[in-house]
Amino acid sequence: MGRPPRARPAAPPSRFQGRAASKDELLPRTSRLPGQERKRRERLQRSSDVVTIDGVSVSRWQWAWEGVLGVITVLALGMVLVTTPTVHLLNILAQAAPLGLIAAGMALSLRTGVPNLAVGALSALSGALVATAVDVAELSLVAGLLLVLGLAAFAGLVLGAFTVLVAAPAWAVTLGAAMACEAMLLAVTDGRAIPVEDRLPVPQLVWFAVFAVVSVGGGLLWARRDVRDWLSKGWTAGVVGLAGSSVLAALGGFVLVMRLGVAQPASQGTLTTVFALAAVLLGGTSPNGERGAVTGTLLSVLILAIVQGQLAVLNAPLWIYSLILAVVVVAGLTVSRLLRA
């Protein structure tokens, strides 16, 4: 008689413990490259740092940073209330409304990976077009606003389509668009200020509330993975990012004209664009796309508007504010890098 077959030893327990193994984990340990292992560990680390509530996923570090910005904002608002009359705070909020709408447009373009550097010049041109439509064409303010928003959306669609079709960097395309807007602004205004006597019966604080809803609501939508995945691909990213940011910039330009009562022939488009970029980066939105802030843009706009208002009270020269914005841009890039680490 032959020897009975030897019983096979029991298989060791799987290290995956009921979960699906990733592609890298199915590779033999000896065949994993160091780069693959590092990327796998980074993905696991990022997933463990994300807090998900009702489909909204935000990094713990992002929430912590926005908490820091919230504390700074509260302290700054308290300082304004203690040192200046209440009307000064209302002026700061009114000033933050148009700049905040422009910053919300910049945030949308950065999230979708198509940075729109024309938001400042486009807002100035939009205000001038509304003033011209009311003053020359004798349109109503509502009709002028709808016309400008439609033109801004069309321009954004064209820029987005061009960016995707020729695979051009969005910053270069929109920088050229900014120069075109500056030229058209001079052509529309003919070098003179255009007054707007009629005003919409909408308080400036209502416009600030619109900015707050758009900014925070957009941040919450972007924090949903399904929305983020849909808006981060090809045509959708280019068209939605540039068209949406252009519309918000045009709305910001209209609100600014309603606040000042005049459309200026000389644009501060570069300064406005840098303000928007500084606020968005400081708020925690990544310059490389994907990660976006929830309340960060709103809080950063408030902080920068308070700084601008206090400098105006002190009669500080304009170059100081410009220098502060430059420093904030660098600080925002540093914050973005730390949040990604």
URCOR-V451885 format. One record per backbone hydrogen bond with DSSP energy under -0.5 kcal/mol. NH is the residue of the N-H (numbers start at 1). CO is the residue of the C=O. E is the energy in kcal/mol with one decimal. If there is no record, write none. Layout:
# URCOR-V451885
[[NH/CO/E] [NH/CO/E]]
This chain:
# URCOR-V451885
[[17/14/-0.7] [19/16/-1.6] [26/22/-1.3] [27/23/-0.6] [27/24/-0.8] [31/28/-1.1] [32/28/-0.6] [32/29/-0.9] [37/33/-2.2] [38/34/-2.4] [39/35/-2.3] [40/36/-2.4] [41/37/-2.3] [42/38/-2.2] [43/39/-2.3] [44/40/-2.2] [45/41/-2.4] [46/42/-2.6] [47/43/-2.4] [48/44/-1.6] [49/45/-1.0] [49/46/-0.6] [50/47/-0.8] [51/58/-2.9] [52/50/-0.5] [53/56/-2.3] [56/53/-2.0] [57/55/-0.7] [57/223/-2.5] [58/51/-2.4] [58/56/-0.5] [60/49/-3.3] [63/59/-2.2] [64/60/-2.4] [65/61/-2.4] [66/62/-2.5] [67/63/-1.9] [68/64/-1.8] [69/65/-2.4] [70/66/-2.1] [71/67/-2.0] [72/68/-2.3] [73/69/-2.5] [74/70/-2.3] [75/71/-2.3] [76/72/-2.5] [77/73/-2.8] [78/74/-2.3] [79/75/-2.2] [80/76/-2.1] [81/77/-2.4] [82/78/-1.9] [83/79/-2.3] [84/80/-2.0] [88/85/-1.3] [89/85/-0.8] [89/86/-0.5] [90/86/-1.7] [91/87/-2.1] [92/88/-2.0] [93/89/-2.2] [94/90/-2.3] [95/91/-2.2] [96/92/-2.1] [97/93/-1.2] [98/94/-0.7] [99/95/-1.0] [100/96/-2.7] [101/97/-2.0] [102/98/-1.9] [103/99/-2.3] [104/100/-2.5] [105/101/-1.7] [106/102/-2.0] [107/103/-2.6] [108/104/-2.0] [109/105/-2.1] [110/106/-2.2] [111/107/-2.5] [112/108/-1.9] [113/110/-1.1] [114/109/-2.7] [117/115/-0.9] [119/116/-0.8] [122/118/-2.8] [123/119/-1.9] [124/120/-1.8] [125/121/-2.3] [126/122/-2.4] [127/123/-2.1] [128/124/-1.9] [129/125/-2.4] [130/126/-2.3] [131/127/-2.2] [132/128/-2.4] [133/129/-2.6] [134/130/-2.0] [135/131/-2.7] [136/132/-3.1] [137/132/-1.3] [139/133/-2.5] [144/140/-2.7] [145/141/-2.6] [146/142/-2.6] [147/143/-2.4] [148/144/-2.3] [149/145/-2.7] [150/146/-2.2] [151/147/-2.3] [152/148/-2.6] [153/149/-2.4] [154/150/-2.3] [155/151/-2.7] [156/152/-2.5] [157/153/-2.3] [158/154/-2.4] [159/155/-2.5] [160/156/-2.7] [161/157/-2.7] [162/158/-2.5] [163/159/-2.4] [164/160/-2.1] [165/161/-2.8] [166/162/-2.2] [168/163/-1.2] [172/169/-0.6] [173/169/-1.9] [174/170/-2.8] [175/171/-1.5] [176/172/-1.8] [177/173/-1.8] [178/174/-2.1] [179/175/-1.6] [180/176/-1.8] [181/177/-2.3] [182/178/-2.2] [183/179/-2.1] [184/180/-2.4] [185/181/-2.2] [186/182/-1.7] [187/183/-1.8] [188/184/-2.7] [189/185/-2.4] [190/186/-1.6] [191/186/-0.5] [192/189/-1.4] [194/263/-2.2] [195/193/-0.6] [196/261/-2.4] [197/195/-0.5] [202/200/-2.7] [206/203/-0.9] [207/203/-1.2] [208/204/-1.9] [209/205/-2.0] [210/206/-2.2] [211/207/-2.3] [212/208/-2.5] [213/209/-2.4] [214/210/-2.6] [215/211/-2.9] [216/212/-2.5] [217/213/-2.4] [218/214/-2.2] [219/215/-1.9] [220/216/-2.4] [221/217/-2.3] [222/218/-2.4] [223/219/-1.4] [224/221/-1.4] [225/55/-0.7] [228/224/-2.7] [229/225/-2.9] [230/226/-1.8] [231/227/-2.4] [232/228/-0.6] [232/229/-0.5] [233/230/-0.7] [236/233/-1.1] [237/233/-1.4] [238/234/-2.1] [239/235/-2.9] [240/236/-2.3] [241/236/-0.5] [241/237/-1.9] [242/238/-1.8] [243/239/-2.4] [244/240/-2.2] [245/241/-1.6] [246/242/-1.8] [247/243/-2.1] [248/244/-2.1] [249/245/-2.1] [250/246/-2.4] [251/247/-2.3] [252/248/-2.2] [253/249/-2.2] [254/250/-2.0] [255/251/-2.4] [256/252/-2.1] [257/253/-1.9] [258/254/-2.3] [259/255/-1.7] [260/256/-2.5] [261/257/-3.1] [263/194/-2.5] [264/262/-0.5] [267/265/-0.6] [272/268/-2.7] [273/269/-2.6] [274/270/-2.5] [275/271/-2.3] [276/272/-2.4] [277/273/-2.6] [278/274/-2.9] [279/275/-2.5] [280/276/-2.2] [281/277/-2.5] [282/278/-2.5] [283/279/-1.6] [284/280/-0.5] [284/281/-1.2] [285/280/-1.8] [286/291/-2.2] [289/286/-1.2] [290/111/-1.7] [291/289/-2.1] [299/295/-2.3] [300/296/-2.6] [301/297/-2.4] [302/298/-1.9] [303/299/-2.3] [304/300/-2.7] [305/301/-2.5] [306/302/-2.3] [307/303/-2.2] [308/304/-2.5] [309/305/-2.5] [310/306/-2.6] [311/307/-2.2] [312/308/-1.8] [313/309/-1.9] [314/310/-1.8] [315/312/-1.1] [316/311/-2.6] [320/317/-1.1] [321/317/-0.8] [322/318/-2.1] [323/319/-2.3] [324/320/-2.3] [325/321/-2.2] [326/322/-1.9] [327/323/-2.2] [328/324/-2.4] [329/325/-2.1] [330/326/-1.8] [331/327/-2.6] [332/328/-2.9] [333/329/-2.1] [334/330/-2.0] [335/331/-2.6] [336/332/-2.4] [337/333/-2.0] [338/334/-2.3] [339/335/-2.6] [340/336/-1.4] [341/337/-1.2]]
